[in-house]
Amino acid sequence: MATKKFELTDVSTGKKTELPVRSGTIGPDVVDIAAVNKDHGVFTFDPGFMATASTESKITYIDGDAGVLLYRGYPIDQLAEHSSFLEVSYLLLNGELPNAKQLAEFTTSIQRHTMINESLLRMYNGFHYDAHPMAMTSAIVASMSAFYHDSMDIYNPRHREIFAHRIIAKIPTISAAAYKHSLGQPFIYPRNDLGYAANLLHMFYAVPCEPYEIDPLAAQALDLLLILHADHEQNASTSTVRLAGSTGANPYAAISAGVSALWGPAHGGANEAVLEMLEAIGSVDNIPKFLEKVKDKQSNVRLMGFGHRVYKNFDPRAKIIREMCHKVLAKMGRADNPLLELAMRLEEVALKDDYFVARKLYPNVDFYSGIIYSALNIPRSMFTVMFAIARTAGWVAHWQEMISDPGMKIGRPRQLYTGPKQRDYIPAAKR
Ligand code: CMC
């Protein structure tokens, strides 16, 4: 098969360069632009990475036009129906689904790493009661680098594996401690006999003075949400983890950077923003007025939970969540939840509106996730933390993939400089 090439011509000098085109297993080809600077002395310019593949990866594939999401080749709907979050985490980390023995060993390893150092626990007391749990979570994850010196050689594959198990095991404990701190309740230690999602519910809701019974549907819904949020190729937070990790920084620092990047409302913070938006709209009657505001570019108001950089069709995760949302609310006796009704009506109206149709704006993963979290009594400030717990598996898989690549380079983009040209310093008295 002939190797594909892309020809670049500088029309002012007539100089031509043949750029190699690389093909993946599926998806668009990429043009390798390394020679552009060498041959022509220019850089490419692509703010927001609208047309730039930042890396090669074997982990996750998205076809945004068809609404397809694959983890290591497996469609998200099949994993959502048949798998579990820990199995998906193993898949993301190792590239293959585990056999029964591998899954049992992985599960045991995660369950044995759930506790956090008591000194880390004492750090929460330094936070005010109303500190945002994302602030606590990113700080405590970063602080883990001060504790686990025994396994921090990033070029040692065994150390990387210990780190991966440790952070996936401890992120629920870290997040639950942030939640308990905000409530002023005692921290609840993990229970290693419980599944990943059930243990999370236990650490959130149990109190020392009475038994707490875990609702299996709540654990199932949570596990599903964790699967759906586990990875999403080179999104902003994953790219942040890769960029921070590319400097050789310790992996806890890199993951903490990812938690911080996730926090923004254009990314993981959207689930919190969706609920705020629904409450602000208040009732179905106010939808037209709200959508007028969204369409007015001066207003800076967006329909939160709608639109995606990659999906120009239904986000496949949104469809699965919508279905689970109905099941959870029906079970909780809240099938007539006014926020769900409002969200469904808003979705219906927006999908018929020319503004959203023309721009191919569809509901994304966060449009319905907040409604399930609320039904599970998870407070709004914890929504993005829930996302972070799930995405930790993806972040770690991407960090591992990058560090184990012998050709890894520090991420160092260039710029188009538009500031002042060189000028001489003038002392203050003469300015
Ligand atoms: N409401 C109203 N208009 C929108 C929206 C929206 N939610 N999203 C995009 N647009 C418009 C935007 O104004 C622009 O219009 P025009 O062409 O007239 O200037 C056009 O659609 C393209 O938008 P963009 O901002 O250039 O697209 P992007 O790829 O840079 O942004 C996005 C993607 C997700 C940041 C954006 O769609 C958005 O802000 N959505 C709301 C926030 C949200 O739900 N985020 C969660 C994303 S999914 C979870 C995750 O990955 O973290």
Boltz pocket constraint, residues with backbone or C-beta under 6 A from the ligand:
constraints:
  - pocket:
      binder: B
      contacts: [[A, 48], [A, 232], [A, 235], [A, 265], [A, 266], [A, 267], [A, 268], [A, 269], [A, 270], [A, 294], [A, 301], [A, 302], [A, 303], [A, 304], [A, 305], [A, 306], [A, 307], [A, 308], [A, 309], [A, 310], [A, 359], [A, 361], [A, 364], [A, 365], [A, 366]]
      max_distance: 6.0
